[in-house]
Amino acid sequence: MEGLASSTACFDFHSLLYSSYSHNTSSRSKFRTLISIPSFPVDSRIATSIHVRSRTMSHLQSTTLVGSSIGAPSSESVVHELKIKEWEIGALRDELAASQGIRIRRRPPTAPPLDYVGPFEFNLQNEETTPRNILEEIVWNKDVEVTQMKEKHTIDSLKKALESASHPPRDFVGALKASYLRTGFPGLIAEVKKASPSRGVLREDFDPVEVAKAYEKGGAACLSVLTDAKYFQGSFENLEAIRNAGVQCPLLCKEFIVDAWQLYYARTKGADAVLLIAAVLPDLDIKHMIQICKMIGLTALVEVHDETEMDRMLAIDGIQLIGINNRNLETFKVDISNTMRLLEGKRGEKIRKKEIIVVGESGLFTPDDISYVQEAGVKAILVGESIVKQKDPTQGIKQLFGKDISPP
Ligand SMILES: O=P(O)(O)OC[C@@H](O)[C@@H](O)c1c[nH]c2ccccc12
């Protein structure tokens, strides 16, 4: 039920897709055997679902079964029907994503834990219940985490908190542009990251505020703060602490966003920008989330890794910042020529025409790496490992650029 009441219903079709984030596995499994979806093309199936959903919602409003003379349904039958619709929508979501080249599947957040002892159907470890790669695993865990957090902090309480928030958002893009003009180098987004699944612990004695201040002193234009706890040992407390410590740089909340609720939450914790990963989010979600970001004053950094994702994002209006990740989040393979490849030819032209600022992300260690991505066309870079590992991160920035870029 909860799944059909989207927290951010700006536009009904978006809220329809959102509902799939929180539909529950028990209904999905239970009804899998009860209903069958005929195999017609995805689009018409979506249309059918929309139609059916609006019927379902009108049940709730009028308590009269549309197109039927049997009168008011029992509340049990309404719940039953809603659950079937939830299942349908969930099943469609992965298909829709796959049609856009997205390999990451979404798993219902209330799926049973792997050690679940219960009805036979949940117990099976199979292709459907095992993540195919680390990104999929992270996203599945994030879905569960967000569902729990949403119960503690309702969307209404977050909206209220934002209304009374004292600090206006800082200009993330403006800071990157100003830095580029001041230094002649791509604006640096310096990452406050204790650990990562690919590299393990990067900095043993990790004080996020100390690292943030050292980055600012070294000339970082913006900071990126990991908030994922399970895989990156980050936290929203770190983000808040940095915000409250008097650091002036705009802050990117580095999180795996799977639900618009997280945008509101990030903003209440002091974020000025968020990351939207194209490998995880279908186009409609990206569009919807960009609108919400604009509404609540967040800058969206949209991350792509390959040509398909870049082309998808270039077809969406209103994107100001695109990050090209040189690390494949499914395999961890890093290759900085990725940035060059995605900026060549027609794509590069389109990006310039749209005045999109490109951020080169991951695997940048030396002044040569910086010149390489700068020549490829990036105006900003996102760097973690090479600077967070240095005893003094201020010095780390100097070594990265081969020059002191600290502000006067
Ligand atoms: O530590 P590096 O190789 O400099 O990378 C930083 C940043 O690009 C990387 O942490 C990153 C890019 N996109 C992400 C998405 C989620 C988590 C982390 C990331």
Ligand as a Chemical Component Dictionary entry (heavy atoms), coordinates in Angstrom:
data_LIG
# 
_chem_comp.id                   LIG 
_chem_comp.type                 NON-POLYMER 
_chem_comp.pdbx_formal_charge   0 
_chem_comp.three_letter_code    LIG 
# 
loop_
_chem_comp_atom.comp_id 
_chem_comp_atom.atom_id 
_chem_comp_atom.alt_atom_id 
_chem_comp_atom.type_symbol 
_chem_comp_atom.charge 
_chem_comp_atom.model_Cartn_x 
_chem_comp_atom.model_Cartn_y 
_chem_comp_atom.model_Cartn_z 
_chem_comp_atom.pdbx_ordinal 
LIG O1  O1  O 0 39.178 7.874 -5.382 1  
LIG P1  P1  P 0 39.163 8.281 -6.817 2  
LIG O2  O2  O 0 39.638 7.182 -7.739 3  
LIG O3  O3  O 0 39.858 9.572 -7.059 4  
LIG O4  O4  O 0 37.589 8.514 -7.211 5  
LIG C1  C1  C 0 36.845 9.535 -6.645 6  
LIG C2  C2  C 0 35.376 9.443 -7.114 7  
LIG O5  O5  O 0 35.343 9.674 -8.476 8  
LIG C3  C3  C 0 34.779 8.074 -6.797 9  
LIG O6  O6  O 0 34.815 7.900 -5.422 10 
LIG C4  C4  C 0 33.354 7.910 -7.295 11 
LIG C5  C5  C 0 32.868 8.336 -8.476 12 
LIG N1  N1  N 0 31.574 7.988 -8.601 13 
LIG C6  C6  C 0 31.171 7.345 -7.501 14 
LIG C7  C7  C 0 29.928 6.819 -7.136 15 
LIG C8  C8  C 0 29.826 6.237 -5.909 16 
LIG C9  C9  C 0 30.902 6.123 -5.059 17 
LIG C10 C10 C 0 32.144 6.652 -5.400 18 
LIG C11 C11 C 0 32.284 7.261 -6.629 19 
# 
loop_
_chem_comp_bond.comp_id 
_chem_comp_bond.atom_id_1 
_chem_comp_bond.atom_id_2 
_chem_comp_bond.value_order 
_chem_comp_bond.pdbx_ordinal 
LIG O1  P1  DOUB 1  
LIG P1  O2  SING 2  
LIG P1  O3  SING 3  
LIG P1  O4  SING 4  
LIG O4  C1  SING 5  
LIG C1  C2  SING 6  
LIG C2  O5  SING 7  
LIG C2  C3  SING 8  
LIG C3  O6  SING 9  
LIG C3  C4  SING 10 
LIG C4  C5  DOUB 11 
LIG C4  C11 SING 12 
LIG C5  N1  SING 13 
LIG N1  C6  SING 14 
LIG C6  C7  SING 15 
LIG C6  C11 DOUB 16 
LIG C7  C8  DOUB 17 
LIG C8  C9  SING 18 
LIG C9  C10 DOUB 19 
LIG C10 C11 SING 20 
# 
